[in-house]
Amino acid sequence: MSKRKLPTQKGLSRRAFLKTTGAAVSAGVVSGAAAELLNAQSTAKNKVAGPGEVPITLRVNGETHNLNVEPRVTLLDALRDRLDLTGAKKVCDRGTCGTCTVLVDGKAAYACSMLAIDAQGREILTIEGLAPEGELHPISAAFVENDAQQCGFCTPGFVMACKAYLDRNPNPTEAQAKKALGGNLCRCGTYIGVRAAVLDAAARMKGGR
Amino acid sequence: MNVFEYANPTTTKEAAGLLAAQWGEAEILAGGTDLLSLMKNYVATPKRVVSLRGIKELSGITSSASGLRIGAMVTLQELHDHKAVHDDYHSLAHAAGSVPSPQIRNLGTVGGDLCQRPRCWYFRNGFGLLAKDEKGQPLVPAGDNRYHAIFGHPGGSPGAYYVHPSSLAPALITFGARVKVAGPKGEREIPLASFFATPKREGERENVLMPNEIVTEIILAAASKGMLTATYEVRQKEALDWPLATASVALRMSGDKVKSARIVLGHVAPVPWPAHEAEKLLAGQTITEDSAAKAGEAAVRGAKALSGNKYKVQLARVAVKRALLEAAAHGKEGMQHG
């Protein structure tokens, strides 16, 4: 697996710019209110972190990343804005569209609905880790072959949901494939292609073609 | 989302000590599928979030002769996949599995399903559980109430009009489930049927929990032999949505006659709604198209539709009928296989 480069300071990227401004804003917001609560309840104080940045360790695509985040940073924002893994998309950010789907300990999950700090100790797989750089995973290949995307924005989420499902059930029927992708939306309406891709991917992964 | 401090206790006792005595100060984080959305919308603005992920005692399902103990952090998928749940509490396994998104089933927990906040769009947009305008008048009766309650609401006066969003509660109540709760004063056990409450004043919640109490487990008595159960859900679409009306039924049988029935409706009232009239009607009956339809009629007697949700009365009626017929069909299958 190729090591992805983090954005450099030289030539501030849009993402890096957002990160810098975000940090400045949050520094202003951290007030005495939360600190007050901390003082009021001194029990189990050592188990309390934040509200400012705290060091966390994430396991993503087989690599260990040490980063500093506020407890309010979601797994999705940590992946996209800190680790530059932008395959998981941020659309509804409320656990109802599926574009942010990643695998957490092998299971499909909405990265927008998990705190990064709560994702420590779990194995996270994003679409970037699905196949070596420059190669297509059989599921991705099946999506291309079966015209399973139009604008493509929802595709990484669908591919990851499909991966989680085929790991569990390598021989799905079409009805099962439909149900398995019930957590992902495609506003272009490519569902027919997506279902065909799931069945095709299942065949490819068994070496059927 | 506002900033907050994050607590990561490893025991229930520790967790209870980290919560606050006032609502809103601290929030419990289980699966996160509801809480994080509420926080992003500033409906929940806690100063502290207490994650239950590190508490081992809250996980796992234990099956014994006396029944089933389901940890509050068990996910909907784990519940659905568990053999004893699948074999002996069919309607519960079905309810867990029919939450349409695998991602939600993998993250969402049993405790979270029971404690999630209502989906009422007035509540989600900051008008409070009782959804009042500046003059204290309720917004729901005069507003868009297509998904709101048809039972248990105050019929135009100020009060609660939302529907309880739990997927599991109706089925759990038909099995006589009990909830174990831990707080600063220790543990207590509550029948799930009396766990939910309808708030009368803004600031009250939709269950009897204190702000510093945590649901730790669900206790189910051993399934009685030959009990027939089913959950039927009416949905607008197959993906990612909440049902419009659901019915869970559990029938204790004597031969092909119903000895006693439990019927609980979901998504029709601020609490899971028991259909006692329908239950009584079925005692001593065989389940036929006719008796099931009559039970459906009885279940919606007394329904009070709002301006935009008359259709839900019909959906609830049909949900009861179909759940009964499905339960009876399981009985026939069972006999054929046996």
HADDOCK unambig.tbl for C-alpha pairs under 7 A between the chains (distance, minus, plus):
assign (segid A and resid 30 and name CA) (segid B and resid 3 and name CA) 6.78 0.50 0.50
assign (segid A and resid 34 and name CA) (segid B and resid 4 and name CA) 6.68 0.50 0.50
assign (segid A and resid 34 and name CA) (segid B and resid 5 and name CA) 6.84 0.50 0.50
assign (segid A and resid 34 and name CA) (segid B and resid 47 and name CA) 5.40 0.50 0.50
assign (segid A and resid 43 and name CA) (segid B and resid 17 and name CA) 6.96 0.50 0.50
assign (segid A and resid 44 and name CA) (segid B and resid 14 and name CA) 6.73 0.50 0.50
assign (segid A and resid 47 and name CA) (segid B and resid 7 and name CA) 5.47 0.50 0.50
assign (segid A and resid 47 and name CA) (segid B and resid 8 and name CA) 5.47 0.50 0.50
assign (segid A and resid 47 and name CA) (segid B and resid 9 and name CA) 6.09 0.50 0.50
assign (segid A and resid 48 and name CA) (segid B and resid 5 and name CA) 6.57 0.50 0.50
assign (segid A and resid 48 and name CA) (segid B and resid 6 and name CA) 5.53 0.50 0.50
assign (segid A and resid 48 and name CA) (segid B and resid 7 and name CA) 4.21 0.50 0.50
assign (segid A and resid 48 and name CA) (segid B and resid 8 and name CA) 6.53 0.50 0.50
assign (segid A and resid 49 and name CA) (segid B and resid 5 and name CA) 5.57 0.50 0.50
assign (segid A and resid 49 and name CA) (segid B and resid 6 and name CA) 5.10 0.50 0.50
assign (segid A and resid 49 and name CA) (segid B and resid 7 and name CA) 6.20 0.50 0.50
assign (segid A and resid 50 and name CA) (segid B and resid 4 and name CA) 6.82 0.50 0.50
assign (segid A and resid 50 and name CA) (segid B and resid 5 and name CA) 4.54 0.50 0.50
assign (segid A and resid 50 and name CA) (segid B and resid 6 and name CA) 6.15 0.50 0.50
assign (segid A and resid 51 and name CA) (segid B and resid 3 and name CA) 5.72 0.50 0.50
assign (segid A and resid 51 and name CA) (segid B and resid 4 and name CA) 4.81 0.50 0.50
assign (segid A and resid 51 and name CA) (segid B and resid 5 and name CA) 4.26 0.50 0.50
assign (segid A and resid 71 and name CA) (segid B and resid 4 and name CA) 6.83 0.50 0.50
assign (segid A and resid 71 and name CA) (segid B and resid 5 and name CA) 6.57 0.50 0.50
assign (segid A and resid 71 and name CA) (segid B and resid 6 and name CA) 5.97 0.50 0.50
assign (segid A and resid 72 and name CA) (segid B and resid 1 and name CA) 6.98 0.50 0.50
assign (segid A and resid 72 and name CA) (segid B and resid 3 and name CA) 5.92 0.50 0.50
assign (segid A and resid 72 and name CA) (segid B and resid 4 and name CA) 6.66 0.50 0.50
assign (segid A and resid 94 and name CA) (segid B and resid 37 and name CA) 5.11 0.50 0.50
assign (segid A and resid 95 and name CA) (segid B and resid 33 and name CA) 6.26 0.50 0.50
assign (segid A and resid 96 and name CA) (segid B and resid 240 and name CA) 6.47 0.50 0.50
assign (segid A and resid 107 and name CA) (segid B and resid 106 and name CA) 6.77 0.50 0.50
assign (segid A and resid 108 and name CA) (segid B and resid 102 and name CA) 6.86 0.50 0.50
assign (segid A and resid 108 and name CA) (segid B and resid 103 and name CA) 5.20 0.50 0.50
assign (segid A and resid 108 and name CA) (segid B and resid 106 and name CA) 6.90 0.50 0.50
assign (segid A and resid 109 and name CA) (segid B and resid 103 and name CA) 4.38 0.50 0.50
assign (segid A and resid 109 and name CA) (segid B and resid 106 and name CA) 6.45 0.50 0.50
assign (segid A and resid 109 and name CA) (segid B and resid 107 and name CA) 6.49 0.50 0.50
assign (segid A and resid 110 and name CA) (segid B and resid 103 and name CA) 5.96 0.50 0.50
assign (segid A and resid 113 and name CA) (segid B and resid 32 and name CA) 5.50 0.50 0.50
assign (segid A and resid 113 and name CA) (segid B and resid 33 and name CA) 5.20 0.50 0.50
assign (segid A and resid 113 and name CA) (segid B and resid 36 and name CA) 6.09 0.50 0.50
assign (segid A and resid 114 and name CA) (segid B and resid 32 and name CA) 5.96 0.50 0.50
assign (segid A and resid 180 and name CA) (segid B and resid 102 and name CA) 6.64 0.50 0.50
assign (segid A and resid 182 and name CA) (segid B and resid 100 and name CA) 5.60 0.50 0.50
assign (segid A and resid 182 and name CA) (segid B and resid 101 and name CA) 5.01 0.50 0.50
assign (segid A and resid 182 and name CA) (segid B and resid 239 and name CA) 4.54 0.50 0.50
assign (segid A and resid 182 and name CA) (segid B and resid 240 and name CA) 6.28 0.50 0.50
assign (segid A and resid 183 and name CA) (segid B and resid 100 and name CA) 6.62 0.50 0.50
assign (segid A and resid 183 and name CA) (segid B and resid 101 and name CA) 3.86 0.50 0.50
assign (segid A and resid 183 and name CA) (segid B and resid 102 and name CA) 5.93 0.50 0.50
assign (segid A and resid 183 and name CA) (segid B and resid 103 and name CA) 6.18 0.50 0.50
assign (segid A and resid 183 and name CA) (segid B and resid 239 and name CA) 6.41 0.50 0.50
assign (segid A and resid 183 and name CA) (segid B and resid 240 and name CA) 5.79 0.50 0.50
